[in-house]
Amino acid sequence: MKFFKRLAPVVLVLILVLAMVPTSAFACTPCTTYTVQMKDSTGTQNVSASFSAYKIIAWDINYATTSPYTITSYKAPLAIQSDAYRSVIRTAVGAGSATLTDTQLVGMLSSLDGDASKSAALGASLQGAVGTTAPTATTTTGYFSGLERGYYLIIQNTGSGAVLAKPILVAIPVLGVSAENCGKTINVKSSTANIEKKIVIGSALYDSSTAAVGDTVNYQSLSTFPTFATTATNIVYYVDDTFSAGLTPNDDIVAKIVTSAGATVKTLVEGTDYTLTSTASTFKLELTNQDDIKTWGNAGNKLLLTYSAVINQSATYGSTGNPNSTKLTFGEGGKTATTDEDTVISYIVKLVVLKNDNAATPVKLAGATFTLSKKDSGTATYTVIETQTTDANGQAVFTKLSQGDYRLTETVAPTGYKLLTTSTDFTITAKNGTVTIPNTSILQTNIGNAAAIANFKATWTSSNAAVVVGADGNLSATIVNEPDVHLPGTGGIGTTIFTVSGILLLLLASVLFVVYNKKHKKSENN
């Protein structure tokens, strides 16, 4: 306590002295060299990669004269470091043939702010312009130090990812920060790619659908490109697609390069732009022109594949679907990465008609013929889509159903039974959970065909209690026929036989009556 009491007068004198010192004595001392820390996707220093930094532009700075001494602009001496860099910058800012100073050209670079594609293109072009120029600085620990003020291109040389990060443009120091801030952190993102699979119905895209045996299901996959460095070699880029057993792929693949807005850049040609390897249930499409892949990646283009498959007789009916999955593999320099699988799924359903009589112990009836008709969309007209006849087990199986309105009609009755005079109308629908199929709400990334079959079910419903949905999701209807017991008809052979028999009986009775009377009289006379 005595120490603080003795210290108090000294502190007071010091405060008074400091109050008389002009504030300019504490003016900003801006940094003259800077550090740059490269961090990976986990936020830690990227010690598993190597980088090179190239000074593209040298400059000085203007900054505020009062705290926090914010950097306001770059100033001379301002110089683009080579004619090659200057040419790239002129092209990037659209300078044309105009005579411009380096200061003017650098000022025009602000036009690229916020335009990721143009900035990426500038970085790629500057990387090409670097050529054999020695880097300003290098690091294998993810940390640069001693960098002077200027505009730098940082290139990743090695790394753990399948594709190296695209070239990074860095302004040192950054406008708007304090001139006393000597460090900068850069989050390095290894360039990556993804793929999305959809079922195409008209112009709409879905994750699930319903169909019938014999129907064609149309698919598309849309995949992005990573941004490859101009120096990248051994580039790999291919799509793998796998069909489940209930799908027979058609030989109709169309491959296109499209813009992010969907406009066609180029329709690819097999053997020139890609190779295609296929089996009865798979295909692999691999792009072959590495320079084109680099160009498409830098431009932000995508690979669009369209193709189709037919629902075949091996398809699974009911709540379990028939999936199709796809995945993308990409990389460079001997390293590759594969995306999660993206899967879509189509469901089909069957109707089993059970034909019995009305006995206490029903008898299965063969030979009954039924037509299944589907209501035409937007009309009251029904069109026959399938005809089946019951077998020895009294069953007729219909497989042409999907969602919609249907009518089941008996056209031929079993022998000895009455033909039904009324039809059975019903509507069937399907849902994934609470969402009506087709829908776009199934998240099936990182799920292949087997997992999709196990985890993504359809719930079928029928509007008519006579058409029952079974535990497996399929439909059944029991149709009962009455025996056809015929009474004699007027004018028929039955009437003739009956009449003749009656006459004969009357004649016989008359003869017997006459004989009886004669015997009776003879006995009386005796």
Protein Blocks (a to p, Z undefined) as FASTA:
>chain_A
ZZmmmmmmmmmmmmmmmmmpcfklmgccddfbdcdddddfkopacfkbccddddfbdcdd
dddfbdehiafbdcdddddfbfklmmmmmmmnonmjaccdfklmmmmmmmmgoplklmmm
mmmmmmmmnmmaccfbdcfeopaehiacdddddddfbdfbfbdcdddddddddehiafkl
cbdcdddddddddddddddehjaccfbdcddehiacddddddddddddfkbghiacdddd
dddfkbccddfbccddddfkopafbdcdehklpccdddfkbccdddfblklmmmmmmnop
acdddddddddfkbcehjbccdddddddddeehiacddddddddddddddddddddfbfb
dcddehiacddddddehiabdcdfbdcdddfkopacdfkbccdddddddfbdcehiacdf
bdcdddddddehjaccddfkbccehiafklmmmmmccddddfbfklccdfkopacddddd
ddddddddehiaklmmmmmmmmmmmmmmmmmmmmmmmmmmmmmmZZ
